[in-house]
């Protein structure tokens, strides 16, 4: 089966603020844009950001010792790209929900992760894997 991309549409309060965050800070590319929405190439996947009230989130997802915001969106990057993104986010003084850390160390699926929110409060998790074959390891 060929690799496919996902599409996720959700609300943001301000399109220009969202565009600045996703493109200038995260390094994503802008796609099509209209008066009430903008498409973002989010690490190879399509986000459609629409003007509106963002979804409600709560810290109900228990992962290890952390209660993570649910729902959330994210991406999985090769570890070296993840480390570069960490540096960019720190330089931009982004407030982390959970600062960068490693989890499941020495176990199948070992990964680095971080949680932060976009300017509208939408939670984002970015994972980094040294070995992408461990993505679905159990």
C-alpha positions in Angstrom: 0.0 0.0 0.0 1.3 3.5 -0.9 1.9 6.0 1.9 -1.0 8.3 2.3 -1.5 11.7 3.9 -4.1 12.7 6.4 -6.3 15.8 6.3 -7.5 17.5 9.4 -9.7 20.6 9.5 -10.2 22.5 12.8 -10.9 26.0 14.1 -8.5 28.8 14.9 -9.5 32.3 16.2 -7.2 34.3 13.9 -5.9 33.2 10.5 -2.9 35.5 10.3 -1.8 34.6 13.8 -2.2 30.9 12.9 -0.3 31.3 9.6 2.6 33.0 11.5 2.7 30.2 14.0 2.5 27.2 11.7 4.6 28.7 8.9 7.1 31.0 10.6 7.6 29.2 13.8 7.0 25.5 13.0 8.4 25.8 9.5 5.3 24.5 7.6 4.3 25.7 4.2 1.1 27.7 3.4 -1.2 26.2 0.8 -4.4 27.7 -0.5 -6.1 30.4 1.4 -9.5 32.0 1.4 -11.2 34.7 3.6 -12.2 32.1 6.3 -9.6 29.3 6.0 -6.0 28.5 5.1 -4.4 25.2 4.2 -1.1 24.3 5.8 1.4 21.6 4.8 2.0 20.2 8.3 5.0 18.0 7.9 3.6 16.4 4.7 0.0 16.4 5.8 -2.9 18.8 5.1 -4.3 21.0 7.9 -7.2 23.2 7.0 -7.5 26.0 9.6 -10.9 27.6 9.6 -12.0 30.7 11.5 -14.1 29.7 14.5 -14.1 28.6 18.1 -11.4 25.9 18.8 -12.4 22.5 20.1 -12.5 22.0 23.9 -9.6 20.1 25.3 -9.0 18.4 28.7 -6.0 16.6 30.1 -7.7 13.1 30.1 -5.2 11.1 28.2 -2.9 9.1 30.6 0.4 8.3 29.0 3.0 7.0 31.4 3.0 9.5 34.3 1.5 12.4 32.2 -2.1 13.5 31.7 -2.0 14.8 28.1 -4.5 17.2 26.5 -7.2 15.4 24.5 -7.9 15.7 21.7 -4.6 16.8 20.2 -2.9 16.7 16.8 0.7 16.0 16.0 3.5 14.7 13.8 6.2 12.2 14.1 9.7 13.3 12.9 13.1 11.7 12.6 14.9 12.5 15.8 17.4 15.0 14.2 14.5 17.0 12.7 12.7 16.9 16.0 15.8 18.3 17.8 16.0 21.2 15.3 12.3 22.0 15.9 12.9 22.0 19.6 15.6 24.6 19.1 13.2 26.7 16.9 10.4 26.5 19.5 12.7 27.4 22.3 14.1 30.4 20.3 10.6 31.5 19.7 9.9 31.3 23.5 7.0 28.9 23.0 5.4 27.8 26.3 5.4 24.0 26.5 2.5 22.0 28.0 5.2 19.3 28.5 8.8 20.4 27.6 10.8 18.1 25.4 11.6 14.7 27.1 12.3 11.1 26.3 9.8 8.3 27.2 9.8 4.5 26.9 13.6 4.7 27.1 15.0 1.2 26.4 11.6 -0.1 25.5 9.9 -0.8 22.1 8.7 2.5 20.8 11.3 4.7 22.5 10.6 8.3 21.6 11.2 11.9 22.3 8.1 14.1 22.7 6.9 17.6 23.5 3.5 19.2 23.8 2.6 22.8 23.2 -0.4 24.8 21.9 -1.0 26.9 18.9 -2.1 30.6 19.5 -5.7 29.4 19.6 -5.0 26.8 22.3 -5.1 23.8 20.0 -2.7 21.2 21.6 0.1 19.8 19.4 2.4 16.8 20.2 5.5 16.4 18.1 7.4 13.1 18.5 10.9 12.3 17.5 12.1 8.7 16.7 15.7 7.7 16.3 14.3 4.5 14.7 11.2 5.0 12.8 10.6 1.3 12.6 9.7 1.5 16.3 6.7 3.7 15.6 4.2 0.8 16.0 6.3 -1.4 18.2 4.6 -3.1 21.1 
